[in-house]
Amino acid sequence: MRRAATLLALCLAAADARADEEPLTFESWQRQSSLVCVGDPTLRLPSPDVREAHGFTITAEGAIVKLRRASSSHPGELRLGVLNAIKDLEPWTRAGLAHLLERFHAADVDVILVGGDTAYGELELEDVFLWLGEHAQRPVVLGLGNNESRAAFNRAATSAWRKFPHVLNGNLVRRFDLDGADVLTLGGYHDKAFASTSGSCLYPEAAVTGLPALAAGTDDPTVLLLHGPPKGDGKDAIDFVPGGGNVGDARLGPAIAAGKIPVVIAGHILEAGGRATDGGGKKAVAAGKFGKSLWLNPGQANGLPYEPTGGPVGWGVGAIVTVKKSGEASFELVRAPKPKPAE
């Protein structure tokens, strides 16, 4: 028994040594980071990982990924497709997602942002990520919500990336450098009461206070992809819940202002879906109107009937956000049609 224990200890020590000797690559970093809640924005790889997919060159330098497009139909502006709260891959959701992706492709979006609450279990997450990898003809940035376990999310994202290098983990990668704008990420949630699993990500104070420094490293207007919204002011805000008031994270607003981040995209509060305000979190902004700041809650992409406060009912809702080089931004909601009854 003692000899067997000694052999086991030697094997484990050898495995640890091999892990220490393994060169840090984009893949090994992702594998080693399966338990990470919020990625380290300063991490850099010894050598970048360069891939090609759907007309994009994807250069992963660590916590920064550069996305360069061979050609664009809309030079001078960046277009983002946004999905939030996919939740499952049931037939009605797949049908709605397919419609939303068609709208994104018709608008020639440059990247697709997925804002969290994508699915609940690891296998379900992997199914959704792989489906997006197969059907989205653009880079896909995966955000972490409050319903996913960070370990399940990170493993599923790595698995999808191996097959589809344009599917990227926005929990670990904190900055996506594109032509015309940079997308910054902060996944997880701020309120422990809404941590759905023991492995949910509750982002630390340092992740919030570090946002200005993260934004300072960009060379274009910045877009911040969150799951939970900043705290707004009043019934038009993207965090307003009837009977609950404004429930967003009060720490985010000052950090966003200090970082001069003009565009914020956040979901989670489904009651406030399909709604936008200016950067003060109070004044409502209409679709199609460009402004110097934009806070947007895109609503729910899941295919079940969904009616935010004030309506209308949707069966899968997403958004297209356009950002000019000046930093001005506008949004358009896109809606999937009502599913046809099963025959």
C-alpha positions as YAML, in Angstrom:
chain: A
units: angstrom
residues:
- id: 1
  name: MET
  ca: [0.00, 0.00, 0.00]
- id: 2
  name: ARG
  ca: [2.83, 2.39, 0.93]
- id: 3
  name: ARG
  ca: [4.66, 1.57, -2.33]
- id: 4
  name: ALA
  ca: [1.49, 2.29, -4.35]
- id: 5
  name: ALA
  ca: [1.01, 5.62, -2.56]
- id: 6
  name: THR
  ca: [4.63, 6.55, -3.30]
- id: 7
  name: LEU
  ca: [4.21, 5.71, -6.99]
- id: 8
  name: LEU
  ca: [1.02, 7.77, -7.14]
- id: 9
  name: ALA
  ca: [2.79, 10.74, -5.53]
- id: 10
  name: LEU
  ca: [5.64, 10.47, -8.03]
- id: 11
  name: CYS
  ca: [3.19, 10.32, -10.95]
- id: 12
  name: LEU
  ca: [1.34, 13.39, -9.70]
- id: 13
  name: ALA
  ca: [4.60, 15.27, -9.20]
- id: 14
  name: ALA
  ca: [5.68, 14.35, -12.74]
- id: 15
  name: ALA
  ca: [2.34, 15.54, -14.11]
- id: 16
  name: ASP
  ca: [2.72, 18.85, -12.26]
- id: 17
  name: ALA
  ca: [6.23, 19.24, -13.64]
- id: 18
  name: ARG
  ca: [5.02, 18.62, -17.18]
- id: 19
  name: ALA
  ca: [2.25, 21.19, -16.67]
- id: 20
  name: ASP
  ca: [4.84, 23.72, -15.45]
- id: 21
  name: GLU
  ca: [7.00, 23.02, -18.49]
- id: 22
  name: GLU
  ca: [4.12, 23.29, -20.96]
- id: 23
  name: PRO
  ca: [4.57, 26.41, -23.08]
- id: 24
  name: LEU
  ca: [1.87, 29.00, -22.57]
- id: 25
  name: THR
  ca: [-0.26, 29.08, -25.68]
- id: 26
  name: PHE
  ca: [-3.75, 30.41, -26.31]
- id: 27
  name: GLU
  ca: [-5.12, 26.88, -25.89]
- id: 28
  name: SER
  ca: [-3.11, 25.94, -22.80]
- id: 29
  name: TRP
  ca: [-4.01, 29.27, -21.17]
- id: 30
  name: GLN
  ca: [-7.70, 28.59, -21.75]
- id: 31
  name: ARG
  ca: [-7.39, 25.05, -20.36]
- id: 32
  name: GLN
  ca: [-5.53, 26.25, -17.28]
- id: 33
  name: SER
  ca: [-8.12, 29.00, -16.69]
- id: 34
  name: SER
  ca: [-11.23, 26.85, -16.37]
- id: 35
  name: LEU
  ca: [-11.95, 28.13, -12.85]
- id: 36
  name: VAL
  ca: [-11.26, 31.79, -13.58]
- id: 37
  name: CYS
  ca: [-14.14, 34.17, -12.87]
- id: 38
  name: VAL
  ca: [-12.75, 37.29, -14.60]
- id: 39
  name: GLY
  ca: [-9.74, 37.11, -16.90]
- id: 40
  name: ASP
  ca: [-6.54, 39.00, -16.12]
- id: 41
  name: PRO
  ca: [-6.48, 41.91, -18.60]
- id: 42
  name: THR
  ca: [-2.66, 42.14, -18.44]
- id: 43
  name: LEU
  ca: [-1.93, 38.56, -19.54]
- id: 44
  name: ARG
  ca: [0.19, 38.29, -22.70]
- id: 45
  name: LEU
  ca: [1.31, 35.14, -24.50]
- id: 46
  name: PRO
  ca: [4.95, 34.53, -25.49]
- id: 47
  name: SER
  ca: [3.79, 34.15, -29.09]
- id: 48
  name: PRO
  ca: [0.45, 35.15, -30.62]
- id: 49
  name: ASP
  ca: [-1.98, 32.56, -31.96]
- id: 50
  name: VAL
  ca: [-3.03, 33.55, -35.50]
- id: 51
  name: ARG
  ca: [-6.02, 31.98, -37.28]
- id: 52
  name: GLU
  ca: [-8.20, 32.78, -40.31]
- id: 53
  name: ALA
  ca: [-11.98, 32.40, -40.36]
- id: 54
  name: HIS
  ca: [-14.79, 33.90, -42.47]
- id: 55
  name: GLY
  ca: [-12.59, 36.63, -43.91]
- id: 56
  name: PHE
  ca: [-11.13, 37.63, -40.54]
- id: 57
  name: THR
  ca: [-7.61, 37.32, -39.22]
- id: 58
  name: ILE
  ca: [-7.85, 36.45, -35.52]
- id: 59
  name: THR
  ca: [-4.67, 37.26, -33.61]
- id: 60
  name: ALA
  ca: [-4.84, 36.12, -29.99]
- id: 61
  name: GLU
  ca: [-2.17, 37.82, -27.87]
- id: 62
  name: GLY
  ca: [-3.65, 36.64, -24.56]
- id: 63
  name: ALA
  ca: [-6.24, 38.84, -22.89]
- id: 64
  name: ILE
  ca: [-6.25, 40.93, -26.09]
- id: 65
  name: VAL
  ca: [-7.50, 39.52, -29.39]
- id: 66
  name: LYS
  ca: [-7.15, 41.51, -32.60]
- id: 67
  name: LEU
  ca: [-9.85, 40.98, -35.23]
- id: 68
  name: ARG
  ca: [-9.03, 42.27, -38.69]
- id: 69
  name: ARG
  ca: [-11.47, 41.96, -41.58]
- id: 70
  name: ALA
  ca: [-10.35, 41.53, -45.17]
- id: 71
  name: SER
  ca: [-13.08, 43.84, -46.48]
- id: 72
  name: SER
  ca: [-16.15, 45.68, -45.19]
- id: 73
  name: SER
  ca: [-19.23, 47.12, -46.86]
- id: 74
  name: HIS
  ca: [-19.37, 49.97, -44.33]
- id: 75
  name: PRO
  ca: [-15.91, 51.54, -43.83]
- id: 76
  name: GLY
  ca: [-15.83, 54.16, -41.11]
- id: 77
  name: GLU
  ca: [-18.21, 52.41, -38.76]
- id: 78
  name: LEU
  ca: [-18.42, 49.16, -36.81]
- id: 79
  name: ARG
  ca: [-21.57, 47.03, -36.63]
- id: 80
  name: LEU
  ca: [-22.25, 44.64, -33.77]
- id: 81
  name: GLY
  ca: [-24.90, 41.94, -33.61]
- id: 82
  name: VAL
  ca: [-26.08, 41.39, -30.03]
- id: 83
  name: LEU
  ca: [-27.73, 38.35, -28.45]
- id: 84
  name: ASN
  ca: [-28.63, 37.93, -24.79]
- id: 85
  name: ALA
  ca: [-30.39, 35.25, -22.73]
- id: 86
  name: ILE
  ca: [-30.43, 32.46, -25.32]
- id: 87
  name: LYS
  ca: [-31.02, 29.98, -22.47]
- id: 88
  name: ASP
  ca: [-31.52, 26.82, -24.54]
- id: 89
  name: LEU
  ca: [-31.35, 25.31, -28.01]
- id: 90
  name: GLU
  ca: [-34.90, 24.06, -28.30]
- id: 91
  name: PRO
  ca: [-36.40, 24.03, -31.84]
- id: 92
  name: TRP
  ca: [-38.21, 27.35, -31.32]
- id: 93
  name: THR
  ca: [-35.02, 29.00, -30.09]
- id: 94
  name: ARG
  ca: [-32.95, 27.59, -32.95]
- id: 95
  name: ALA
  ca: [-35.49, 28.91, -35.45]
- id: 96
  name: GLY
  ca: [-35.43, 32.36, -33.85]
- id: 97
  name: LEU
  ca: [-31.64, 32.45, -33.67]
- id: 98
  name: ALA
  ca: [-31.39, 31.46, -37.32]
- id: 99
  name: HIS
  ca: [-33.62, 34.41, -38.23]
- id: 100
  name: LEU
  ca: [-31.60, 36.82, -36.09]
- id: 101
  name: LEU
  ca: [-28.34, 35.62, -37.65]
- id: 102
  name: GLU
  ca: [-29.83, 36.15, -41.11]
- id: 103
  name: ARG
  ca: [-30.61, 39.73, -40.12]
- id: 104
  name: PHE
  ca: [-27.08, 40.19, -38.77]
- id: 105
  name: HIS
  ca: [-25.53, 38.84, -41.96]
- id: 106
  name: ALA
  ca: [-27.80, 41.02, -44.12]
- id: 107
  name: ALA
  ca: [-26.62, 44.06, -42.12]
- id: 108
  name: ASP
  ca: [-23.01, 42.84, -42.55]
- id: 109
  name: VAL
  ca: [-22.19, 43.03, -38.83]
- id: 110
  name: ASP
  ca: [-18.52, 42.74, -37.96]
- id: 111
  name: VAL
  ca: [-18.83, 40.68, -34.77]
- id: 112
  name: ILE
  ca: [-21.58, 39.03, -32.72]
- id: 113
  name: LEU
  ca: [-21.71, 39.65, -28.96]
- id: 114
  name: VAL
  ca: [-23.41, 37.10, -26.69]
- id: 115
  name: GLY
  ca: [-24.23, 38.69, -23.36]
- id: 116
  name: GLY
  ca: [-24.66, 35.75, -20.99]
- id: 117
  name: ASP
  ca: [-27.35, 33.43, -19.60]
- id: 118
  name: THR
  ca: [-26.72, 31.33, -22.69]
- id: 119
  name: ALA
  ca: [-27.56, 27.96, -21.10]
- id: 120
  name: TYR
  ca: [-27.44, 26.28, -17.70]
- id: 121
  name: GLY
  ca: [-25.35, 23.09, -17.96]
- id: 122
  name: GLU
  ca: [-21.96, 22.47, -19.55]
- id: 123
  name: LEU
  ca: [-23.30, 20.18, -22.29]
- id: 124
  name: GLU
  ca: [-26.05, 22.66, -23.13]
- id: 125
  name: LEU
  ca: [-23.53, 25.52, -23.23]
- id: 126
  name: GLU
  ca: [-21.29, 23.57, -25.56]
- id: 127
  name: ASP
  ca: [-24.24, 22.77, -27.83]
- id: 128
  name: VAL
  ca: [-25.15, 26.47, -28.14]
- id: 129
  name: PHE
  ca: [-21.54, 27.56, -28.65]
- id: 130
  name: LEU
  ca: [-20.99, 24.93, -31.35]
- id: 131
  name: TRP
  ca: [-24.26, 25.89, -33.05]
- id: 132
  name: LEU
  ca: [-23.19, 29.52, -33.11]
- id: 133
  name: GLY
  ca: [-19.79, 28.51, -34.44]
- id: 134
  name: GLU
  ca: [-21.38, 26.56, -37.27]
- id: 135
  name: HIS
  ca: [-23.99, 29.16, -38.25]
- id: 136
  name: ALA
  ca: [-22.47, 32.56, -37.41]
- id: 137
  name: GLN
  ca: [-20.23, 33.70, -40.22]
- id: 138
  name: ARG
  ca: [-18.57, 36.28, -37.99]
- id: 139
  name: PRO
  ca: [-16.41, 36.24, -34.87]
- id: 140
  name: VAL
  ca: [-18.54, 35.47, -31.81]
- id: 141
  name: VAL
  ca: [-17.66, 36.91, -28.38]
- id: 142
  name: LEU
  ca: [-19.12, 34.81, -25.56]
- id: 143
  name: GLY
  ca: [-20.06, 36.62, -22.34]
- id: 144
  name: LEU
  ca: [-20.63, 34.97, -18.96]
- id: 145
  name: GLY
  ca: [-23.89, 35.56, -17.09]
- id: 146
  name: ASN
  ca: [-25.08, 34.81, -13.57]
- id: 147
  name: ASN
  ca: [-26.76, 31.49, -14.45]
- id: 148
  name: GLU
  ca: [-23.67, 29.71, -15.80]
- id: 149
  name: SER
  ca: [-21.00, 28.03, -13.72]
- id: 150
  name: ARG
  ca: [-17.71, 29.67, -14.66]
- id: 151
  name: ALA
  ca: [-15.95, 26.29, -14.96]
- id: 152
  name: ALA
  ca: [-18.64, 24.85, -17.23]
- id: 153
  name: PHE
  ca: [-18.67, 28.04, -19.29]
- id: 154
  name: ASN
  ca: [-14.89, 28.18, -19.71]
- id: 155
  name: ARG
  ca: [-14.59, 24.50, -20.63]
- id: 156
  name: ALA
  ca: [-17.46, 24.69, -23.12]
- id: 157
  name: ALA
  ca: [-16.03, 27.84, -24.70]
- id: 158
  name: THR
  ca: [-12.60, 26.23, -25.08]
- id: 159
  name: SER
  ca: [-14.16, 23.14, -26.63]
- id: 160
  name: ALA
  ca: [-16.08, 25.25, -29.16]
- id: 161
  name: TRP
  ca: [-12.99, 27.34, -29.97]
- id: 162
  name: ARG
  ca: [-10.99, 24.23, -30.87]
- id: 163
  name: LYS
  ca: [-13.46, 23.50, -33.67]
- id: 164
  name: PHE
  ca: [-14.41, 27.07, -34.53]
- id: 165
  name: PRO
  ca: [-11.55, 29.55, -33.91]
- id: 166
  name: HIS
  ca: [-13.91, 32.49, -34.47]
- id: 167
  name: VAL
  ca: [-15.81, 31.56, -31.25]
- id: 168
  name: LEU
  ca: [-13.98, 33.39, -28.46]
- id: 169
  name: ASN
  ca: [-14.27, 33.38, -24.67]
- id: 170
  name: GLY
  ca: [-15.05, 36.93, -23.57]
- id: 171
  name: ASN
  ca: [-14.73, 35.86, -19.95]
- id: 172
  name: LEU
  ca: [-10.97, 35.33, -20.33]
- id: 173
  name: VAL
  ca: [-10.25, 37.70, -23.23]
- id: 174
  name: ARG
  ca: [-10.94, 41.21, -21.93]
- id: 175
  name: ARG
  ca: [-10.35, 43.31, -25.05]
- id: 176
  name: PHE
  ca: [-11.26, 42.71, -28.68]
- id: 177
  name: ASP
  ca: [-9.39, 45.14, -30.91]
- id: 178
  name: LEU
  ca: [-11.35, 45.81, -34.12]
- id: 179
  name: ASP
  ca: [-11.11, 48.41, -36.85]
- id: 180
  name: GLY
  ca: [-13.17, 51.36, -35.63]
- id: 181
  name: ALA
  ca: [-13.94, 50.30, -32.04]
- id: 182
  name: ASP
  ca: [-12.69, 48.08, -29.24]
- id: 183
  name: VAL
  ca: [-14.97, 45.73, -27.30]
- id: 184
  name: LEU
  ca: [-14.18, 45.34, -23.60]
- id: 185
  name: THR
  ca: [-15.74, 42.62, -21.47]
- id: 186
  name: LEU
  ca: [-16.75, 42.05, -17.86]
- id: 187
  name: GLY
  ca: [-18.71, 38.85, -17.30]
- id: 188
  name: GLY
  ca: [-20.55, 37.58, -14.26]
- id: 189
  name: TYR
  ca: [-22.74, 39.54, -11.84]
- id: 190
  name: HIS
  ca: [-22.48, 41.74, -8.77]
- id: 191
  name: ASP
  ca: [-25.27, 40.43, -6.49]
- id: 192
  name: LYS
  ca: [-24.75, 37.13, -4.64]
- id: 193
  name: ALA
  ca: [-28.51, 36.72, -4.24]
- id: 194
  name: PHE
  ca: [-28.73, 36.04, -7.99]
- id: 195
  name: ALA
  ca: [-25.80, 33.62, -8.22]
- id: 196
  name: SER
  ca: [-27.64, 30.62, -9.63]
- id: 197
  name: THR
  ca: [-24.94, 28.02, -8.88]
- id: 198
  name: SER
  ca: [-22.07, 27.62, -6.44]
- id: 199
  name: GLY
  ca: [-19.77, 28.17, -9.42]
- id: 200
  name: SER
  ca: [-21.36, 31.43, -10.56]
- id: 201
  name: CYS
  ca: [-19.02, 34.35, -11.19]
- id: 202
  name: LEU
  ca: [-19.36, 37.30, -8.81]
- id: 203
  name: TYR
  ca: [-16.88, 39.76, -10.24]
- id: 204
  name: PRO
  ca: [-14.61, 41.41, -7.64]
- id: 205
  name: GLU
  ca: [-14.31, 45.10, -6.85]
- id: 206
  name: ALA
  ca: [-10.97, 45.20, -8.66]
- id: 207
  name: ALA
  ca: [-12.65, 44.21, -11.92]
- id: 208
  name: VAL
  ca: [-14.85, 47.31, -11.71]
- id: 209
  name: THR
  ca: [-12.14, 49.74, -10.60]
- id: 210
  name: GLY
  ca: [-9.89, 48.34, -13.33]
- id: 211
  name: LEU
  ca: [-12.24, 49.32, -16.16]
- id: 212
  name: PRO
  ca: [-10.76, 52.82, -16.70]
- id: 213
  name: ALA
  ca: [-7.27, 51.35, -17.11]
- id: 214
  name: LEU
  ca: [-8.62, 48.71, -19.49]
- id: 215
  name: ALA
  ca: [-10.30, 51.42, -21.56]
- id: 216
  name: ALA
  ca: [-7.17, 53.59, -21.51]
- id: 217
  name: GLY
  ca: [-5.31, 50.95, -23.49]
- id: 218
  name: THR
  ca: [-7.64, 51.19, -26.48]
- id: 219
  name: ASP
  ca: [-7.04, 53.17, -29.67]
- id: 220
  name: ASP
  ca: [-10.69, 53.47, -30.78]
- id: 221
  name: PRO
  ca: [-14.07, 54.21, -29.18]
- id: 222
  name: THR
  ca: [-14.93, 51.53, -26.65]
- id: 223
  name: VAL
  ca: [-17.91, 49.24, -26.22]
- id: 224
  name: LEU
  ca: [-18.34, 47.49, -22.86]
- id: 225
  name: LEU
  ca: [-20.11, 44.12, -22.92]
- id: 226
  name: LEU
  ca: [-21.60, 43.29, -19.51]
- id: 227
  name: HIS
  ca: [-24.17, 40.81, -18.28]
- id: 228
  name: GLY
  ca: [-25.59, 42.90, -15.46]
- id: 229
  name: PRO
  ca: [-26.25, 46.58, -16.16]
- id: 230
  name: PRO
  ca: [-24.96, 49.66, -14.37]
- id: 231
  name: LYS
  ca: [-27.41, 51.31, -12.00]
- id: 232
  name: GLY
  ca: [-29.70, 53.68, -13.86]
- id: 233
  name: ASP
  ca: [-32.09, 56.38, -12.76]
- id: 234
  name: GLY
  ca: [-35.82, 56.01, -13.26]
- id: 235
  name: LYS
  ca: [-38.32, 53.89, -15.15]
- id: 236
  name: ASP
  ca: [-36.71, 54.29, -18.57]
- id: 237
  name: ALA
  ca: [-33.39, 52.83, -17.40]
- id: 238
  name: ILE
  ca: [-32.11, 49.47, -18.65]
- id: 239
  name: ASP
  ca: [-32.04, 48.10, -15.08]
- id: 240
  name: PHE
  ca: [-35.55, 49.08, -13.97]
- id: 241
  name: VAL
  ca: [-37.76, 46.39, -12.45]
- id: 242
  name: PRO
  ca: [-41.38, 47.25, -11.60]
- id: 243
  name: GLY
  ca: [-41.71, 47.01, -7.84]
- id: 244
  name: GLY
  ca: [-37.94, 46.74, -7.42]
- id: 245
  name: GLY
  ca: [-36.65, 49.98, -8.88]
- id: 246
  name: ASN
  ca: [-33.21, 50.37, -10.41]
- id: 247
  name: VAL
  ca: [-31.27, 47.23, -9.50]
- id: 248
  name: GLY
  ca: [-28.02, 47.62, -11.47]
- id: 249
  name: ASP
  ca: [-24.52, 47.82, -10.02]
- id: 250
  name: ALA
  ca: [-23.98, 51.33, -8.63]
- id: 251
  name: ARG
  ca: [-20.19, 50.92, -8.89]
- id: 252
  name: LEU
  ca: [-20.22, 50.55, -12.68]
- id: 253
  name: GLY
  ca: [-21.45, 54.01, -13.64]
- id: 254
  name: PRO
  ca: [-18.51, 55.96, -12.13]
- id: 255
  name: ALA
  ca: [-16.01, 53.46, -13.61]
- id: 256
  name: ILE
  ca: [-17.63, 53.75, -17.05]
- id: 257
  name: ALA
  ca: [-17.53, 57.54, -16.81]
- id: 258
  name: ALA
  ca: [-13.89, 57.54, -15.66]
- id: 259
  name: GLY
  ca: [-12.98, 55.25, -18.56]
- id: 260
  name: LYS
  ca: [-14.88, 57.46, -21.05]
- id: 261
  name: ILE
  ca: [-16.69, 54.38, -22.39]
- id: 262
  name: PRO
  ca: [-19.45, 55.62, -24.72]
- id: 263
  name: VAL
  ca: [-21.31, 52.36, -25.40]
- id: 264
  name: VAL
  ca: [-22.50, 49.83, -22.80]
- id: 265
  name: ILE
  ca: [-24.43, 46.66, -23.67]
- id: 266
  name: ALA
  ca: [-25.99, 44.71, -20.79]
- id: 267
  name: GLY
  ca: [-28.89, 42.32, -20.38]
- id: 268
  name: HIS
  ca: [-30.05, 40.27, -17.37]
- id: 269
  name: ILE
  ca: [-32.98, 42.56, -16.51]
- id: 270
  name: LEU
  ca: [-35.46, 41.08, -18.96]
- id: 271
  name: GLU
  ca: [-38.26, 43.38, -17.79]
- id: 272
  name: ALA
  ca: [-36.25, 46.28, -19.27]
- id: 273
  name: GLY
  ca: [-35.38, 44.52, -22.52]
- id: 274
  name: GLY
  ca: [-35.44, 46.40, -25.80]
- id: 275
  name: ARG
  ca: [-34.66, 49.67, -24.05]
- id: 276
  name: ALA
  ca: [-31.81, 52.18, -24.27]
- id: 277
  name: THR
  ca: [-30.71, 55.34, -22.50]
- id: 278
  name: ASP
  ca: [-27.86, 57.79, -22.78]
- id: 279
  name: GLY
  ca: [-24.79, 57.32, -20.61]
- id: 280
  name: GLY
  ca: [-26.46, 58.90, -17.59]
- id: 281
  name: GLY
  ca: [-28.77, 55.90, -17.36]
- id: 282
  name: LYS
  ca: [-31.89, 58.07, -17.29]
- id: 283
  name: LYS
  ca: [-32.78, 59.71, -20.62]
- id: 284
  name: ALA
  ca: [-34.42, 57.28, -23.05]
- id: 285
  name: VAL
  ca: [-32.82, 56.93, -26.49]
- id: 286
  name: ALA
  ca: [-34.88, 55.96, -29.53]
- id: 287
  name: ALA
  ca: [-33.78, 53.31, -32.01]
- id: 288
  name: GLY
  ca: [-31.95, 54.64, -35.06]
- id: 289
  name: LYS
  ca: [-30.79, 57.84, -33.36]
- id: 290
  name: PHE
  ca: [-27.04, 58.43, -33.08]
- id: 291
  name: GLY
  ca: [-25.76, 59.87, -29.83]
- id: 292
  name: LYS
  ca: [-22.51, 60.43, -27.95]
- id: 293
  name: SER
  ca: [-23.37, 57.68, -25.48]
- id: 294
  name: LEU
  ca: [-25.59, 54.61, -25.43]
- id: 295
  name: TRP
  ca: [-26.58, 52.11, -22.76]
- id: 296
  name: LEU
  ca: [-28.55, 49.24, -24.30]
- id: 297
  name: ASN
  ca: [-30.48, 46.25, -22.96]
- id: 298
  name: PRO
  ca: [-31.20, 44.11, -26.05]
- id: 299
  name: GLY
  ca: [-33.80, 41.82, -24.47]
- id: 300
  name: GLN
  ca: [-34.16, 38.03, -24.70]
- id: 301
  name: ALA
  ca: [-33.05, 35.93, -27.67]
- id: 302
  name: ASN
  ca: [-34.78, 32.80, -26.36]
- id: 303
  name: GLY
  ca: [-37.67, 31.67, -28.59]
- id: 304
  name: LEU
  ca: [-40.40, 31.48, -25.94]
- id: 305
  name: PRO
  ca: [-42.95, 34.32, -25.77]
- id: 306
  name: TYR
  ca: [-41.38, 37.28, -24.01]
- id: 307
  name: GLU
  ca: [-42.98, 40.59, -23.06]
- id: 308
  name: PRO
  ca: [-40.82, 43.24, -21.40]
- id: 309
  name: THR
  ca: [-42.45, 46.04, -19.46]
- id: 310
  name: GLY
  ca: [-44.30, 48.10, -22.05]
- id: 311
  name: GLY
  ca: [-44.17, 45.30, -24.66]
- id: 312
  name: PRO
  ca: [-44.41, 44.21, -27.35]
- id: 313
  name: VAL
  ca: [-44.32, 40.41, -27.14]
- id: 314
  name: GLY
  ca: [-41.27, 38.87, -28.81]
- id: 315
  name: TRP
  ca: [-40.18, 35.36, -29.77]
- id: 316
  name: GLY
  ca: [-36.47, 36.02, -29.90]
- id: 317
  name: VAL
  ca: [-35.11, 39.58, -29.84]
- id: 318
  name: GLY
  ca: [-31.62, 40.85, -30.62]
- id: 319
  name: ALA
  ca: [-30.01, 44.12, -31.62]
- id: 320
  name: ILE
  ca: [-27.66, 45.66, -34.16]
- id: 321
  name: VAL
  ca: [-25.43, 48.40, -32.75]
- id: 322
  name: THR
  ca: [-23.56, 50.76, -35.05]
- id: 323
  name: VAL
  ca: [-20.55, 52.66, -33.74]
- id: 324
  name: LYS
  ca: [-18.91, 55.48, -35.69]
- id: 325
  name: LYS
  ca: [-15.23, 56.33, -35.38]
- id: 326
  name: SER
  ca: [-16.32, 59.50, -33.58]
- id: 327
  name: GLY
  ca: [-17.78, 57.28, -30.83]
- id: 328
  name: GLU
  ca: [-21.41, 58.10, -31.67]
- id: 329
  name: ALA
  ca: [-23.63, 55.03, -31.63]
- id: 330
  name: SER
  ca: [-27.15, 53.91, -32.48]
- id: 331
  name: PHE
  ca: [-29.11, 50.68, -32.21]
- id: 332
  name: GLU
  ca: [-31.81, 48.75, -34.03]
- id: 333
  name: LEU
  ca: [-33.85, 45.93, -32.49]
- id: 334
  name: VAL
  ca: [-34.32, 42.80, -34.58]
- id: 335
  name: ARG
  ca: [-37.14, 40.35, -33.89]
- id: 336
  name: ALA
  ca: [-37.70, 36.75, -34.83]
- id: 337
  name: PRO
  ca: [-41.20, 35.89, -36.15]
- id: 338
  name: LYS
  ca: [-43.70, 33.98, -34.03]
- id: 339
  name: PRO
  ca: [-42.95, 30.24, -34.39]
- id: 340
  name: LYS
  ca: [-45.34, 28.26, -36.51]
- id: 341
  name: PRO
  ca: [-47.39, 25.63, -34.63]
- id: 342
  name: ALA
  ca: [-45.96, 22.12, -34.82]
- id: 343
  name: GLU
  ca: [-47.75, 19.98, -37.40]
...
